[in-house]
């Protein structure tokens, strides 16, 4: 169970980082 939870947490962190990178790229384009 703990291993599955840690994998889910890692996946969530990766998804958030990708979303943040996309937001930063969009800001750079508009500026």
mmCIF entry with sequence, helices, sheets and N, C-alpha, C, O atoms, coordinates in Angstrom:
data_MODEL
# 
_entry.id   MODEL 
# 
_entity.id                         1 
_entity.type                       polymer 
_entity.pdbx_number_of_molecules   1 
# 
_entity_poly.entity_id                      1 
_entity_poly.type                           'polypeptide(L)' 
_entity_poly.nstd_linkage                   no 
_entity_poly.nstd_monomer                   no 
_entity_poly.pdbx_seq_one_letter_code       
;(UNK)(UNK)(UNK)(UNK)(UNK)(UNK)(UNK)(UNK)(UNK)(UNK)(UNK)(UNK)(UNK)(UNK)(UNK)(UNK)
(UNK)(UNK)(UNK)(UNK)(UNK)(UNK)(UNK)(UNK)(UNK)(UNK)(UNK)(UNK)(UNK)(UNK)(UNK)
;
_entity_poly.pdbx_seq_one_letter_code_can   XXXXXXXXXXXXXXXXXXXXXXXXXXXXXXX 
_entity_poly.pdbx_strand_id                 A 
# 
loop_
_entity_poly_seq.entity_id 
_entity_poly_seq.num 
_entity_poly_seq.mon_id 
_entity_poly_seq.hetero 
1 1  UNK n 
1 2  UNK n 
1 3  UNK n 
1 4  UNK n 
1 5  UNK n 
1 6  UNK n 
1 7  UNK n 
1 8  UNK n 
1 9  UNK n 
1 10 UNK n 
1 11 UNK n 
1 12 UNK n 
1 13 UNK n 
1 14 UNK n 
1 15 UNK n 
1 16 UNK n 
1 17 UNK n 
1 18 UNK n 
1 19 UNK n 
1 20 UNK n 
1 21 UNK n 
1 22 UNK n 
1 23 UNK n 
1 24 UNK n 
1 25 UNK n 
1 26 UNK n 
1 27 UNK n 
1 28 UNK n 
1 29 UNK n 
1 30 UNK n 
1 31 UNK n 
# 
_struct_asym.id          A 
_struct_asym.entity_id   1 
# 
_struct_conf.conf_type_id            HELX_P 
_struct_conf.id                      HELX_P1 
_struct_conf.pdbx_PDB_helix_id       AA1 
_struct_conf.beg_label_comp_id       UNK 
_struct_conf.beg_label_asym_id       A 
_struct_conf.beg_label_seq_id        2 
_struct_conf.pdbx_beg_PDB_ins_code   ? 
_struct_conf.end_label_comp_id       UNK 
_struct_conf.end_label_asym_id       A 
_struct_conf.end_label_seq_id        30 
_struct_conf.pdbx_end_PDB_ins_code   ? 
_struct_conf.beg_auth_comp_id        UNK 
_struct_conf.beg_auth_asym_id        A 
_struct_conf.beg_auth_seq_id         2 
_struct_conf.end_auth_comp_id        UNK 
_struct_conf.end_auth_asym_id        A 
_struct_conf.end_auth_seq_id         30 
_struct_conf.pdbx_PDB_helix_class    1 
_struct_conf.details                 ? 
_struct_conf.pdbx_PDB_helix_length   29 
# 
_struct_conf_type.id          HELX_P 
_struct_conf_type.criteria    ? 
_struct_conf_type.reference   ? 
# 
loop_
_atom_site.group_PDB 
_atom_site.id 
_atom_site.type_symbol 
_atom_site.label_atom_id 
_atom_site.label_alt_id 
_atom_site.label_comp_id 
_atom_site.label_asym_id 
_atom_site.label_entity_id 
_atom_site.label_seq_id 
_atom_site.pdbx_PDB_ins_code 
_atom_site.Cartn_x 
_atom_site.Cartn_y 
_atom_site.Cartn_z 
_atom_site.occupancy 
_atom_site.B_iso_or_equiv 
_atom_site.pdbx_formal_charge 
_atom_site.auth_seq_id 
_atom_site.auth_comp_id 
_atom_site.auth_asym_id 
_atom_site.auth_atom_id 
_atom_site.pdbx_PDB_model_num 
ATOM 1   N N  . UNK A 1 1  ? 0.832 -1.210 0.000   1.00 0.00 ? 1  UNK A N  1 
ATOM 2   C CA . UNK A 1 1  ? 0.000 0.000  0.000   1.00 0.00 ? 1  UNK A CA 1 
ATOM 3   C C  . UNK A 1 1  ? 0.863 1.254  0.000   1.00 0.00 ? 1  UNK A C  1 
ATOM 4   O O  . UNK A 1 1  ? 0.638 2.175  -0.785  1.00 0.00 ? 1  UNK A O  1 
ATOM 5   N N  . UNK A 1 2  ? 1.852 1.279  0.888   1.00 0.00 ? 2  UNK A N  1 
ATOM 6   C CA . UNK A 1 2  ? 2.693 2.476  0.991   1.00 0.00 ? 2  UNK A CA 1 
ATOM 7   C C  . UNK A 1 2  ? 3.430 2.729  -0.326  1.00 0.00 ? 2  UNK A C  1 
ATOM 8   O O  . UNK A 1 2  ? 3.629 3.878  -0.721  1.00 0.00 ? 2  UNK A O  1 
ATOM 9   N N  . UNK A 1 3  ? 3.830 1.651  -1.000  1.00 0.00 ? 3  UNK A N  1 
ATOM 10  C CA . UNK A 1 3  ? 4.543 1.820  -2.274  1.00 0.00 ? 3  UNK A CA 1 
ATOM 11  C C  . UNK A 1 3  ? 3.593 2.433  -3.310  1.00 0.00 ? 3  UNK A C  1 
ATOM 12  O O  . UNK A 1 3  ? 3.978 3.334  -4.054  1.00 0.00 ? 3  UNK A O  1 
ATOM 13  N N  . UNK A 1 4  ? 2.356 1.941  -3.351  1.00 0.00 ? 4  UNK A N  1 
ATOM 14  C CA . UNK A 1 4  ? 1.389 2.480  -4.312  1.00 0.00 ? 4  UNK A CA 1 
ATOM 15  C C  . UNK A 1 4  ? 1.135 3.959  -4.038  1.00 0.00 ? 4  UNK A C  1 
ATOM 16  O O  . UNK A 1 4  ? 1.051 4.765  -4.964  1.00 0.00 ? 4  UNK A O  1 
ATOM 17  N N  . UNK A 1 5  ? 1.015 4.307  -2.757  1.00 0.00 ? 5  UNK A N  1 
ATOM 18  C CA . UNK A 1 5  ? 0.763 5.708  -2.413  1.00 0.00 ? 5  UNK A CA 1 
ATOM 19  C C  . UNK A 1 5  ? 1.940 6.583  -2.842  1.00 0.00 ? 5  UNK A C  1 
ATOM 20  O O  . UNK A 1 5  ? 1.744 7.674  -3.377  1.00 0.00 ? 5  UNK A O  1 
ATOM 21  N N  . UNK A 1 6  ? 3.147 6.107  -2.610  1.00 0.00 ? 6  UNK A N  1 
ATOM 22  C CA . UNK A 1 6  ? 4.320 6.910  -2.969  1.00 0.00 ? 6  UNK A CA 1 
ATOM 23  C C  . UNK A 1 6  ? 4.388 7.102  -4.485  1.00 0.00 ? 6  UNK A C  1 
ATOM 24  O O  . UNK A 1 6  ? 4.774 8.168  -4.964  1.00 0.00 ? 6  UNK A O  1 
ATOM 25  N N  . UNK A 1 7  ? 4.013 6.068  -5.234  1.00 0.00 ? 7  UNK A N  1 
ATOM 26  C CA . UNK A 1 7  ? 4.014 6.182  -6.695  1.00 0.00 ? 7  UNK A CA 1 
ATOM 27  C C  . UNK A 1 7  ? 2.961 7.195  -7.136  1.00 0.00 ? 7  UNK A C  1 
ATOM 28  O O  . UNK A 1 7  ? 3.202 7.993  -8.042  1.00 0.00 ? 7  UNK A O  1 
ATOM 29  N N  . UNK A 1 8  ? 1.798 7.161  -6.494  1.00 0.00 ? 8  UNK A N  1 
ATOM 30  C CA . UNK A 1 8  ? 0.748 8.129  -6.837  1.00 0.00 ? 8  UNK A CA 1 
ATOM 31  C C  . UNK A 1 8  ? 1.219 9.536  -6.521  1.00 0.00 ? 8  UNK A C  1 
ATOM 32  O O  . UNK A 1 8  ? 1.012 10.453 -7.316  1.00 0.00 ? 8  UNK A O  1 
ATOM 33  N N  . UNK A 1 9  ? 1.848 9.716  -5.371  1.00 0.00 ? 9  UNK A N  1 
ATOM 34  C CA . UNK A 1 9  ? 2.357 11.040 -4.998  1.00 0.00 ? 9  UNK A CA 1 
ATOM 35  C C  . UNK A 1 9  ? 3.373 11.518 -6.024  1.00 0.00 ? 9  UNK A C  1 
ATOM 36  O O  . UNK A 1 9  ? 3.365 12.689 -6.405  1.00 0.00 ? 9  UNK A O  1 
ATOM 37  N N  . UNK A 1 10 ? 4.247 10.625 -6.474  1.00 0.00 ? 10 UNK A N  1 
ATOM 38  C CA . UNK A 1 10 ? 5.264 10.998 -7.454  1.00 0.00 ? 10 UNK A CA 1 
ATOM 39  C C  . UNK A 1 10 ? 4.591 11.408 -8.763  1.00 0.00 ? 10 UNK A C  1 
ATOM 40  O O  . UNK A 1 10 ? 4.979 12.404 -9.374  1.00 0.00 ? 10 UNK A O  1 
ATOM 41  N N  . UNK A 1 11 ? 3.588 10.646 -9.195  1.00 0.00 ? 11 UNK A N  1 
ATOM 42  C CA . UNK A 1 11 ? 2.881 10.960 -10.436 1.00 0.00 ? 11 UNK A CA 1 
ATOM 43  C C  . UNK A 1 11 ? 2.204 12.318 -10.330 1.00 0.00 ? 11 UNK A C  1 
ATOM 44  O O  . UNK A 1 11 ? 2.214 13.103 -11.278 1.00 0.00 ? 11 UNK A O  1 
ATOM 45  N N  . UNK A 1 12 ? 1.615 12.589 -9.165  1.00 0.00 ? 12 UNK A N  1 
ATOM 46  C CA . UNK A 1 12 ? 0.937 13.877 -8.962  1.00 0.00 ? 12 UNK A CA 1 
ATOM 47  C C  . UNK A 1 12 ? 1.947 15.014 -9.030  1.00 0.00 ? 12 UNK A C  1 
ATOM 48  O O  . UNK A 1 12 ? 1.681 16.048 -9.642  1.00 0.00 ? 12 UNK A O  1 
ATOM 49  N N  . UNK A 1 13 ? 3.099 14.827 -8.408  1.00 0.00 ? 13 UNK A N  1 
ATOM 50  C CA . UNK A 1 13 ? 4.133 15.870 -8.434  1.00 0.00 ? 13 UNK A CA 1 
ATOM 51  C C  . UNK A 1 13 ? 4.602 16.121 -9.859  1.00 0.00 ? 13 UNK A C  1 
ATOM 52  O O  . UNK A 1 13 ? 4.832 17.267 -10.245 1.00 0.00 ? 13 UNK A O  1 
ATOM 53  N N  . UNK A 1 14 ? 4.746 15.054 -10.643 1.00 0.00 ? 14 UNK A N  1 
ATOM 54  C CA . UNK A 1 14 ? 5.175 15.202 -12.038 1.00 0.00 ? 14 UNK A CA 1 
ATOM 55  C C  . UNK A 1 14 ? 4.117 15.961 -12.829 1.00 0.00 ? 14 UNK A C  1 
ATOM 56  O O  . UNK A 1 14 ? 4.441 16.856 -13.610 1.00 0.00 ? 14 UNK A O  1 
ATOM 57  N N  . UNK A 1 15 ? 2.845 15.600 -12.622 1.00 0.00 ? 15 UNK A N  1 
ATOM 58  C CA . UNK A 1 15 ? 1.767 16.285 -13.341 1.00 0.00 ? 15 UNK A CA 1 
ATOM 59  C C  . UNK A 1 15 ? 1.749 17.766 -12.996 1.00 0.00 ? 15 UNK A C  1 
ATOM 60  O O  . UNK A 1 15 ? 1.574 18.607 -13.877 1.00 0.00 ? 15 UNK A O  1 
ATOM 61  N N  . UNK A 1 16 ? 1.929 18.090 -11.717 1.00 0.00 ? 16 UNK A N  1 
ATOM 62  C CA . UNK A 1 16 ? 1.914 19.491 -11.284 1.00 0.00 ? 16 UNK A CA 1 
ATOM 63  C C  . UNK A 1 16 ? 3.094 20.242 -11.909 1.00 0.00 ? 16 UNK A C  1 
ATOM 64  O O  . UNK A 1 16 ? 2.934 21.372 -12.369 1.00 0.00 ? 16 UNK A O  1 
ATOM 65  N N  . UNK A 1 17 ? 4.267 19.624 -11.926 1.00 0.00 ? 17 UNK A N  1 
ATOM 66  C CA . UNK A 1 17 ? 5.446 20.300 -12.476 1.00 0.00 ? 17 UNK A CA 1 
ATOM 67  C C  . UNK A 1 17 ? 5.260 20.555 -13.973 1.00 0.00 ? 17 UNK A C  1 
ATOM 68  O O  . UNK A 1 17 ? 5.642 21.611 -14.475 1.00 0.00 ? 17 UNK A O  1 
ATOM 69  N N  . UNK A 1 18 ? 4.673 19.588 -14.685 1.00 0.00 ? 18 UNK A N  1 
ATOM 70  C CA . UNK A 1 18 ? 4.424 19.774 -16.118 1.00 0.00 ? 18 UNK A CA 1 
ATOM 71  C C  . UNK A 1 18 ? 3.435 20.913 -16.324 1.00 0.00 ? 18 UNK A C  1 
ATOM 72  O O  . UNK A 1 18 ? 3.611 21.741 -17.219 1.00 0.00 ? 18 UNK A O  1 
ATOM 73  N N  . UNK A 1 19 ? 2.378 20.954 -15.480 1.00 0.00 ? 19 UNK A N  1 
ATOM 74  C CA . UNK A 1 19 ? 1.363 22.007 -15.611 1.00 0.00 ? 19 UNK A CA 1 
ATOM 75  C C  . UNK A 1 19 ? 1.989 23.364 -15.339 1.00 0.00 ? 19 UNK A C  1 
ATOM 76  O O  . UNK A 1 19 ? 1.693 24.335 -16.034 1.00 0.00 ? 19 UNK A O  1 
ATOM 77  N N  . UNK A 1 20 ? 2.863 23.440 -14.320 1.00 0.00 ? 20 UNK A N  1 
ATOM 78  C CA . UNK A 1 20 ? 3.522 24.710 -13.991 1.00 0.00 ? 20 UNK A CA 1 
ATOM 79  C C  . UNK A 1 20 ? 4.445 25.134 -15.128 1.00 0.00 ? 20 UNK A C  1 
ATOM 80  O O  . UNK A 1 20 ? 4.508 26.317 -15.461 1.00 0.00 ? 20 UNK A O  1 
ATOM 81  N N  . UNK A 1 21 ? 5.163 24.183 -15.729 1.00 0.00 ? 21 UNK A N  1 
ATOM 82  C CA . UNK A 1 21 ? 6.060 24.522 -16.836 1.00 0.00 ? 21 UNK A CA 1 
ATOM 83  C C  . UNK A 1 21 ? 5.261 25.068 -18.014 1.00 0.00 ? 21 UNK A C  1 
ATOM 84  O O  . UNK A 1 21 ? 5.696 26.010 -18.676 1.00 0.00 ? 21 UNK A O  1 
ATOM 85  N N  . UNK A 1 22 ? 4.092 24.480 -18.279 1.00 0.00 ? 22 UNK A N  1 
ATOM 86  C CA . UNK A 1 22 ? 3.253 24.970 -19.375 1.00 0.00 ? 22 UNK A CA 1 
ATOM 87  C C  . UNK A 1 22 ? 2.804 26.394 -19.091 1.00 0.00 ? 22 UNK A C  1 
ATOM 88  O O  . UNK A 1 22 ? 2.790 27.237 -19.987 1.00 0.00 ? 22 UNK A O  1 
ATOM 89  N N  . UNK A 1 23 ? 2.433 26.663 -17.829 1.00 0.00 ? 23 UNK A N  1 
ATOM 90  C CA . UNK A 1 23 ? 1.984 28.004 -17.454 1.00 0.00 ? 23 UNK A CA 1 
ATOM 91  C C  . UNK A 1 23 ? 3.118 29.010 -17.648 1.00 0.00 ? 23 UNK A C  1 
ATOM 92  O O  . UNK A 1 23 ? 2.894 30.119 -18.134 1.00 0.00 ? 23 UNK A O  1 
ATOM 93  N N  . UNK A 1 24 ? 4.334 28.619 -17.267 1.00 0.00 ? 24 UNK A N  1 
ATOM 94  C CA . UNK A 1 24 ? 5.479 29.519 -17.417 1.00 0.00 ? 24 UNK A CA 1 
ATOM 95  C C  . UNK A 1 24 ? 5.749 29.783 -18.892 1.00 0.00 ? 24 UNK A C  1 
ATOM 96  O O  . UNK A 1 24 ? 6.074 30.910 -19.266 1.00 0.00 ? 24 UNK A O  1 
ATOM 97  N N  . UNK A 1 25 ? 5.620 28.764 -19.733 1.00 0.00 ? 25 UNK A N  1 
ATOM 98  C CA . UNK A 1 25 ? 5.851 28.939 -21.166 1.00 0.00 ? 25 UNK A CA 1 
ATOM 99  C C  . UNK A 1 25 ? 4.807 29.889 -21.745 1.00 0.00 ? 25 UNK A C  1 
ATOM 100 O O  . UNK A 1 25 ? 5.125 30.737 -22.578 1.00 0.00 ? 25 UNK A O  1 
ATOM 101 N N  . UNK A 1 26 ? 3.558 29.745 -21.299 1.00 0.00 ? 26 UNK A N  1 
ATOM 102 C CA . UNK A 1 26 ? 2.504 30.634 -21.791 1.00 0.00 ? 26 UNK A CA 1 
ATOM 103 C C  . UNK A 1 26 ? 2.794 32.071 -21.382 1.00 0.00 ? 26 UNK A C  1 
ATOM 104 O O  . UNK A 1 26 ? 2.599 32.991 -22.176 1.00 0.00 ? 26 UNK A O  1 
ATOM 105 N N  . UNK A 1 27 ? 3.257 32.276 -20.155 1.00 0.00 ? 27 UNK A N  1 
ATOM 106 C CA . UNK A 1 27 ? 3.572 33.629 -19.689 1.00 0.00 ? 27 UNK A CA 1 
ATOM 107 C C  . UNK A 1 27 ? 4.715 34.212 -20.519 1.00 0.00 ? 27 UNK A C  1 
ATOM 108 O O  . UNK A 1 27 ? 4.687 35.391 -20.872 1.00 0.00 ? 27 UNK A O  1 
ATOM 109 N N  . UNK A 1 28 ? 5.710 33.399 -20.829 1.00 0.00 ? 28 UNK A N  1 
ATOM 110 C CA . UNK A 1 28 ? 6.853 33.886 -21.598 1.00 0.00 ? 28 UNK A CA 1 
ATOM 111 C C  . UNK A 1 28 ? 6.402 34.289 -23.004 1.00 0.00 ? 28 UNK A C  1 
ATOM 112 O O  . UNK A 1 28 ? 6.920 35.256 -23.563 1.00 0.00 ? 28 UNK A O  1 
ATOM 113 N N  . UNK A 1 29 ? 5.453 33.565 -23.574 1.00 0.00 ? 29 UNK A N  1 
ATOM 114 C CA . UNK A 1 29 ? 4.982 33.888 -24.920 1.00 0.00 ? 29 UNK A CA 1 
ATOM 115 C C  . UNK A 1 29 ? 4.223 35.211 -24.928 1.00 0.00 ? 29 UNK A C  1 
ATOM 116 O O  . UNK A 1 29 ? 4.366 36.009 -25.854 1.00 0.00 ? 29 UNK A O  1 
ATOM 117 N N  . UNK A 1 30 ? 3.412 35.441 -23.888 1.00 0.00 ? 30 UNK A N  1 
ATOM 118 C CA . UNK A 1 30 ? 2.586 36.650 -23.863 1.00 0.00 ? 30 UNK A CA 1 
ATOM 119 C C  . UNK A 1 30 ? 3.422 37.883 -23.555 1.00 0.00 ? 30 UNK A C  1 
ATOM 120 O O  . UNK A 1 30 ? 3.069 38.980 -23.987 1.00 0.00 ? 30 UNK A O  1 
ATOM 121 N N  . UNK A 1 31 ? 4.494 37.736 -22.838 1.00 0.00 ? 31 UNK A N  1 
ATOM 122 C CA . UNK A 1 31 ? 5.322 38.892 -22.458 1.00 0.00 ? 31 UNK A CA 1 
ATOM 123 C C  . UNK A 1 31 ? 6.164 39.378 -23.633 1.00 0.00 ? 31 UNK A C  1 
ATOM 124 O O  . UNK A 1 31 ? 6.919 40.340 -23.495 1.00 0.00 ? 31 UNK A O  1 
# 
